[in-house]
Amino acid sequence: MNAEIIAVGSEMLTAGRLDTNSLFITEHLNALGIEVTAKHVIGDDTVRLVTAIERALADSTILFLSGGLGPTEDDLTRDAVARAIGCTMSIDPGTLSAIEERFLRMSRKMPEINRRQAMILDGAEILSNDRGTAPGQWRVVNGQSRRFIVLLPGPPSELKSMFTRECLPRLEKIAPKASIHTAVLRVTGISESQLDQTIAPLYVGVPHLETTVLAHEGDLQVRFRAQCQTPQEAVALSEEMADRASELLGANVYSRDGRTLEMVVGGRLVAASATVTVAESATGGGLAQRITSVPGSSAWFAGGYITYARSTKTRLLGVPADLLAQHGAVSKEAAAAMAEGARRGVNADWAVSITGNAGPSTDGEEAPVGTMFIGIAGPDKTEVTHRLWPVNDRGRVRAFASQAALDLLNRRLIAHCGA
């Protein structure tokens, strides 16, 4: 059994709106063993919406539509569904009365246009809305094979309540006897192509398993999603694959419990009763922002420096001016001096420095755009790593640099303090 989701409304196609309803629906469907095979966002266009509904019903067992159930002329979901499945609609007296009563409780008279919300597809079951005026609808479509179409309101609070109360009990009756479990590895320090080349022989062609690799600015996720007859079988298959992949990827796997790299680093510092500071140039505070995004980071983050100009590197971190004159601000020597100066300045156990050229220009430095030097100063020694990202995108270069800095710190902590 599979499902598709259509989010309806032109506002969902703007830059400021995100379809979170589909994530909520997908999570619950997967828990029932129902796979979501497609998601769509369709604007307020009846023809496009009818076409999308017809196509989805041809391909999937269940179709969920969210939004477009309001009272205005651009709320098209009911009409589009009626056209797509070839049925009529009529006013449901009980629904109309409930909408009128809701307005009375607010000491308001119901506008005439709200009658549209009481239009119910003939043959549909009404899904009550305890958070708003628009009811949902559950309709069985009998063609060559039995299909289900579900109309849900767009506001998340209304949809979540309706889905939980009205849809889940119905879905539990028709869902297959199957379970889905996903095991997730978080990986860094290698490229997406290197990762896939390493682990692809494990999962290619394995029945009941779907493997996805997600890459975002140096941070990789490998998702092993198993669909089996029982929860135990699904857990066993996905976790076994994760175990085997972890053995191949080694230290590049930094998390199996969903924690971000900054969370993992924070956990290691807490375990070691240690603190860290940062000295940033090219990343302009991006590394500190990631560190302090972790709740409780004040226990292990001592503070940091943003030393963008050469003069502030000298004044705040004690980087010798002649060192900068001889080697440049984008250099191994500058990164080492920045890390050591920051560690000394706040008396931290560890310090991380980043200096480089994020682009698009080089600001007079000879190092090419994408060059970064990352320094790690610890109780034992100072190490500097040189990286070059051939990406002509300032934001991405800075993101790659902060990811690499956390990765290098994490590996140093493992080497110094143990896993």
C-alpha positions as CSV (number, residue, x, y, z in Angstrom):
1,M,0.0,0.0,0.0
2,N,1.4,3.4,-1.0
3,A,0.2,7.0,-0.6
4,E,0.7,10.4,-2.2
5,I,0.2,13.9,-0.7
6,I,-0.9,17.1,-2.4
7,A,-0.5,20.4,-0.6
8,V,-3.0,22.8,-2.2
9,G,-2.7,26.6,-2.4
10,S,-0.7,29.2,-4.3
11,E,0.7,30.6,-1.0
12,M,2.6,27.3,-0.6
13,L,4.6,28.1,-3.7
14,T,6.0,31.3,-2.2
15,A,9.5,31.5,-0.7
16,G,8.2,32.1,2.8
17,R,6.0,29.1,3.2
18,L,7.0,25.5,4.0
19,D,4.8,22.4,3.7
20,T,5.2,20.8,7.1
21,N,1.9,19.0,7.0
22,S,3.3,16.4,4.6
23,L,6.1,15.6,7.1
24,F,3.6,15.0,9.8
25,I,1.4,12.8,7.6
26,T,4.4,10.8,6.3
27,E,5.7,10.1,9.8
28,H,2.4,8.5,10.8
29,L,1.9,6.6,7.5
30,N,5.4,5.1,7.7
31,A,4.6,3.9,11.3
32,L,1.7,2.0,9.8
33,G,3.8,0.5,7.0
34,I,2.4,2.8,4.3
35,E,5.0,4.2,2.0
36,V,4.7,7.8,0.7
37,T,5.8,7.6,-2.9
38,A,5.2,11.2,-4.0
39,K,4.5,14.7,-2.7
40,H,3.2,17.7,-4.7
41,V,2.5,21.4,-4.2
42,I,-0.2,22.7,-6.5
43,G,-1.4,26.3,-6.7
44,D,-4.9,27.5,-7.0
45,D,-5.5,26.2,-10.4
46,T,-8.5,23.8,-10.9
47,V,-7.2,22.2,-14.1
48,R,-3.8,21.5,-12.7
49,L,-5.3,20.2,-9.5
50,V,-7.7,17.9,-11.3
51,T,-4.9,16.5,-13.4
52,A,-2.7,15.9,-10.3
53,I,-5.6,14.1,-8.5
54,E,-6.3,11.8,-11.5
55,R,-2.7,10.9,-11.9
56,A,-2.2,10.2,-8.1
57,L,-5.3,8.0,-7.9
58,A,-4.0,6.0,-10.9
59,D,-0.7,5.4,-9.1
60,S,-1.4,5.2,-5.4
61,T,-3.8,3.6,-3.0
62,I,-4.4,6.6,-0.8
63,L,-4.3,10.3,-1.7
64,F,-4.2,13.0,0.9
65,L,-4.9,16.6,0.0
66,S,-4.2,19.4,2.6
67,G,-5.6,22.9,2.2
68,G,-8.1,24.5,-0.1
69,L,-11.1,23.8,2.1
70,G,-11.8,27.4,3.1
71,P,-14.9,29.5,2.1
72,T,-13.4,31.7,-0.6
73,E,-13.4,31.3,-4.4
74,D,-9.8,30.3,-4.5
75,D,-10.5,27.3,-2.2
76,L,-10.7,24.7,-5.0
77,T,-10.0,21.3,-3.4
78,R,-13.6,20.1,-3.0
79,D,-14.6,21.1,-6.6
80,A,-11.4,19.6,-8.1
81,V,-11.9,16.3,-6.3
82,A,-15.5,16.1,-7.4
83,R,-14.5,16.7,-11.1
84,A,-11.6,14.2,-10.9
85,I,-13.6,11.3,-9.5
86,G,-16.9,12.2,-11.3
87,C,-19.2,12.8,-8.3
88,T,-21.6,15.5,-7.2
89,M,-21.6,17.5,-4.0
90,S,-24.4,18.7,-1.7
91,I,-24.8,20.8,1.4
92,D,-24.7,18.7,4.6
93,P,-27.3,20.1,7.1
94,G,-25.4,18.9,10.1
95,T,-22.1,20.3,9.0
96,L,-23.7,23.7,8.1
97,S,-25.4,23.8,11.5
98,A,-22.1,23.1,13.2
99,I,-20.4,25.9,11.3
100,E,-23.2,28.4,12.2
101,E,-23.0,27.4,15.8
102,R,-19.2,28.0,15.9
103,F,-19.8,31.5,14.6
104,L,-22.5,32.1,17.2
105,R,-20.1,31.0,20.0
106,M,-17.8,33.8,18.8
107,S,-20.8,36.2,18.8
108,R,-20.6,36.6,15.1
109,K,-23.0,35.9,12.2
110,M,-21.8,33.4,9.7
111,P,-21.0,35.0,6.3
112,E,-22.9,33.4,3.5
113,I,-19.8,32.2,1.7
114,N,-19.0,29.9,4.6
115,R,-21.8,27.7,3.3
116,R,-19.3,26.4,0.8
117,Q,-17.5,24.6,3.7
118,A,-20.5,22.5,4.2
119,M,-20.4,21.1,0.6
120,I,-19.7,17.4,1.0
121,L,-18.7,14.9,-1.8
122,D,-21.6,12.5,-2.2
123,G,-20.6,9.2,-0.6
124,A,-17.9,10.8,1.6
125,E,-17.5,10.4,5.4
126,I,-17.2,13.7,7.2
127,L,-14.1,14.2,9.4
128,S,-14.9,16.5,12.2
129,N,-12.8,19.6,12.8
130,D,-12.4,20.6,16.5
131,R,-10.0,23.4,15.7
132,G,-11.7,25.2,12.8
133,T,-14.8,25.5,10.6
134,A,-13.8,23.3,7.6
135,P,-14.6,19.6,7.9
136,G,-12.4,17.0,6.3
137,Q,-13.7,14.3,4.1
138,W,-12.9,10.6,3.6
139,R,-14.0,9.1,0.3
140,V,-13.6,5.6,-1.1
141,V,-13.1,5.6,-4.9
142,N,-14.1,2.3,-6.6
143,G,-12.4,1.9,-10.0
144,Q,-10.3,-1.0,-11.2
145,S,-8.9,-1.1,-7.7
146,R,-10.1,0.4,-4.4
147,R,-8.7,3.8,-3.7
148,F,-9.1,6.3,-0.9
149,I,-9.0,10.1,-1.1
150,V,-8.8,12.2,2.0
151,L,-9.4,15.9,2.2
152,L,-7.7,17.7,5.2
153,P,-7.6,21.4,6.2
154,G,-4.4,23.4,5.6
155,P,-3.7,25.0,9.1
156,P,-1.4,22.6,10.8
157,S,-3.2,22.6,14.2
158,E,-6.4,21.7,12.4
159,L,-4.8,19.0,10.2
160,K,-2.9,17.3,13.1
161,S,-5.9,17.1,15.3
162,M,-8.2,15.8,12.5
163,F,-5.6,13.3,11.3
164,T,-5.0,11.9,14.7
165,R,-8.6,11.6,15.8
166,E,-10.3,10.7,12.5
167,C,-7.8,9.3,10.0
168,L,-5.6,7.1,12.1
169,P,-8.4,4.8,13.2
170,R,-9.5,4.4,9.6
171,L,-6.0,3.8,8.4
172,E,-5.3,1.2,11.0
173,K,-8.2,-0.9,9.6
174,I,-6.9,-0.8,6.0
175,A,-3.1,-0.7,6.5
176,P,-1.1,-3.8,5.5
177,K,0.5,-5.9,8.1
178,A,3.9,-4.3,7.6
179,S,6.4,-2.1,9.5
180,I,8.9,0.4,8.5
181,H,12.1,1.2,10.4
182,T,14.9,3.6,9.4
183,A,18.5,3.5,10.7
184,V,20.5,6.7,10.1
185,L,24.2,7.2,10.0
186,R,25.7,10.7,10.1
187,V,29.0,10.9,8.3
188,T,31.6,13.6,7.5
189,G,35.2,13.9,6.3
190,I,34.6,12.2,2.9
191,S,32.7,13.1,-0.2
192,E,29.3,11.8,-1.2
193,S,30.8,9.8,-4.1
194,Q,33.5,8.3,-1.8
195,L,30.8,7.3,0.6
196,D,28.6,5.7,-2.0
197,Q,31.4,3.8,-3.6
198,T,32.4,2.4,-0.2
199,I,29.0,1.1,0.9
200,A,26.9,0.6,-2.3
201,P,27.9,-3.1,-2.6
202,L,26.2,-3.7,0.8
203,Y,22.7,-2.5,-0.1
204,V,22.3,-2.7,-3.9
205,G,19.6,-5.3,-4.6
206,V,18.8,-6.1,-1.0
207,P,15.0,-6.9,-0.8
208,H,12.8,-4.8,1.4
209,L,15.5,-2.1,1.8
210,E,15.6,1.4,0.5
211,T,18.9,3.3,1.0
212,T,19.2,7.1,0.6
213,V,22.3,9.3,0.8
214,L,21.7,13.0,1.6
215,A,24.5,15.5,1.4
216,H,24.6,19.1,2.7
217,E,27.8,21.1,2.8
218,G,30.1,18.4,4.1
219,D,27.5,16.7,6.3
220,L,26.2,13.4,5.0
221,Q,23.3,11.2,6.1
222,V,22.8,7.6,5.1
223,R,19.3,6.3,5.7
224,F,18.6,2.6,5.6
225,R,14.8,2.2,5.4
226,A,13.5,-1.3,5.8
227,Q,9.9,-2.4,5.2
228,C,9.1,-5.8,6.6
229,Q,6.2,-7.8,7.9
230,T,7.0,-7.2,11.6
231,P,8.7,-4.4,13.5
232,Q,11.4,-6.8,14.7
233,E,12.3,-7.7,11.1
234,A,12.4,-4.1,10.0
235,V,14.6,-3.1,12.9
236,A,16.9,-6.0,12.4
237,L,17.4,-5.4,8.7
238,S,18.0,-1.7,8.8
239,E,20.3,-1.8,11.9
240,E,22.3,-4.7,10.4
241,M,22.9,-2.6,7.3
242,A,23.9,0.4,9.4
243,D,26.3,-1.8,11.4
244,R,28.0,-3.1,8.3
245,A,28.2,0.3,6.7
246,S,29.7,1.7,10.0
247,E,32.5,-0.9,9.8
248,L,33.4,0.2,6.3
249,L,33.2,3.9,7.0
250,G,35.1,3.8,10.3
251,A,35.8,7.1,12.0
252,N,33.9,9.1,9.3
253,V,30.7,8.0,11.1
254,Y,30.2,10.5,13.9
255,S,26.6,9.7,15.0
256,R,24.0,7.0,14.9
257,D,21.4,8.5,17.1
258,G,20.6,11.6,15.0
259,R,22.8,14.0,16.9
260,T,24.5,16.8,14.9
261,L,28.3,17.1,14.8
262,E,28.2,20.1,17.2
263,M,26.2,18.0,19.7
264,V,28.6,15.1,19.5
265,V,31.6,17.5,20.1
266,G,29.8,19.0,23.0
267,G,29.2,15.6,24.5
268,R,32.8,14.7,24.3
269,L,33.9,17.9,25.9
270,V,31.4,17.4,28.8
271,A,32.6,13.9,29.3
272,A,36.2,15.1,29.5
273,S,35.3,18.1,31.7
274,A,37.0,20.3,29.0
275,T,36.2,23.6,27.3
276,V,36.7,25.0,23.9
277,T,37.1,28.5,22.3
278,V,37.2,29.6,18.7
279,A,39.1,32.3,16.7
280,E,37.4,32.9,13.4
281,S,38.3,35.1,10.5
282,A,36.8,33.8,7.2
283,T,33.7,32.2,8.8
284,G,32.8,35.4,10.7
285,G,31.3,33.6,13.7
286,G,29.6,30.7,11.8
287,L,31.5,28.1,13.9
288,A,30.5,29.8,17.2
289,Q,26.9,30.0,16.0
290,R,26.8,26.2,15.4
291,I,28.4,25.5,18.8
292,T,26.1,27.8,20.7
293,S,23.0,26.3,19.0
294,V,23.3,23.3,21.3
295,P,21.4,23.8,24.5
296,G,23.7,23.8,27.5
297,S,26.8,24.7,25.4
298,S,27.7,27.4,28.0
299,A,29.1,24.4,30.1
300,W,31.8,23.8,27.5
301,F,32.1,26.8,25.3
302,A,34.3,29.4,26.9
303,G,33.6,32.2,24.3
304,G,35.3,33.2,21.1
305,Y,36.9,35.8,18.9
306,I,36.0,37.1,15.4
307,T,39.3,38.6,14.2
308,Y,38.5,39.6,10.7
309,A,41.2,42.3,10.3
310,R,44.9,41.7,10.7
311,S,45.1,44.3,13.4
312,T,42.5,42.5,15.5
313,K,44.4,39.2,15.1
314,T,47.4,41.0,16.6
315,R,45.6,43.0,19.2
316,L,43.2,40.3,20.5
317,L,45.0,37.1,19.8
318,G,48.6,38.2,20.0
319,V,49.5,37.1,16.5
320,P,52.8,38.8,15.7
321,A,52.5,41.4,13.0
322,D,55.8,40.3,11.5
323,L,54.3,36.7,11.2
324,L,51.4,38.1,9.2
325,A,53.6,40.2,7.1
326,Q,55.9,37.3,6.2
327,H,53.3,34.5,5.8
328,G,50.0,36.3,5.3
329,A,46.8,36.1,7.2
330,V,45.7,33.0,5.2
331,S,48.5,30.7,6.2
332,K,49.4,27.7,8.3
333,E,51.4,29.9,10.6
334,A,48.5,32.4,11.1
335,A,46.0,29.6,11.9
336,A,48.4,28.1,14.5
337,A,49.0,31.5,16.2
338,M,45.3,32.3,16.2
339,A,44.4,29.0,17.9
340,E,47.1,29.3,20.5
341,G,46.3,32.9,21.2
342,A,42.6,32.1,21.7
343,R,43.3,29.2,24.0
344,R,45.6,31.3,26.0
345,G,43.2,34.3,26.1
346,V,40.3,32.5,27.8
347,N,42.3,29.7,29.4
348,A,40.4,27.0,27.5
349,D,41.5,23.4,27.1
350,W,40.9,23.5,23.3
351,A,40.8,26.1,20.6
352,V,39.8,26.1,17.0
353,S,40.9,28.7,14.5
354,I,39.7,29.3,10.9
355,T,41.4,31.6,8.4
356,G,41.0,31.7,4.7
357,N,39.5,33.2,1.5
358,A,35.8,32.6,1.2
359,G,35.6,34.6,-2.0
360,P,34.5,35.8,-4.4
361,S,37.6,38.0,-4.4
362,T,40.9,37.3,-2.6
363,D,41.2,40.7,-0.8
364,G,44.9,40.9,-1.8
365,E,45.8,37.5,-0.4
366,E,47.7,35.2,-2.7
367,A,45.8,32.0,-1.7
368,P,43.0,31.1,-4.1
369,V,39.3,31.4,-3.3
370,G,38.2,28.4,-1.3
371,T,41.5,28.1,0.7
372,M,41.1,27.5,4.4
373,F,43.5,26.8,7.2
374,I,42.0,25.2,10.3
375,G,44.0,25.1,13.5
376,I,43.4,22.9,16.6
377,A,45.3,23.8,19.7
378,G,45.0,21.4,22.6
379,P,46.8,20.4,25.8
380,D,49.3,18.3,23.9
381,K,50.0,20.1,20.6
382,T,48.8,22.4,17.9
383,E,47.9,21.1,14.4
384,V,46.9,22.9,11.3
385,T,45.0,21.4,8.4
386,H,44.9,23.0,4.9
387,R,41.7,22.6,2.8
388,L,40.7,23.9,-0.6
389,W,37.1,23.8,-1.7
390,P,36.8,24.7,-5.4
391,V,33.3,26.1,-4.9
392,N,32.7,29.7,-6.1
393,D,30.1,30.3,-3.4
394,R,31.0,32.3,-0.4
395,G,28.3,30.9,1.8
396,R,29.1,27.3,1.0
397,V,32.8,27.7,1.5
398,R,32.2,29.1,5.0
399,A,29.7,26.2,5.7
400,F,32.2,23.6,4.6
401,A,34.9,25.2,6.7
402,S,32.8,25.2,9.9
403,Q,31.9,21.6,9.3
404,A,35.5,20.6,8.7
405,A,36.6,22.5,11.9
406,L,34.1,20.5,14.0
407,D,35.1,17.3,12.4
408,L,38.8,17.9,13.1
409,L,38.1,18.8,16.7
410,N,36.0,15.7,17.1
411,R,38.8,13.5,15.8
412,R,41.3,15.2,18.1
413,L,39.1,14.7,21.1
414,I,38.7,11.0,20.3
415,A,42.5,10.6,19.9
416,H,43.2,12.5,23.1
417,C,40.4,11.5,25.4
418,G,39.2,8.2,23.8
419,A,36.0,7.3,22.1
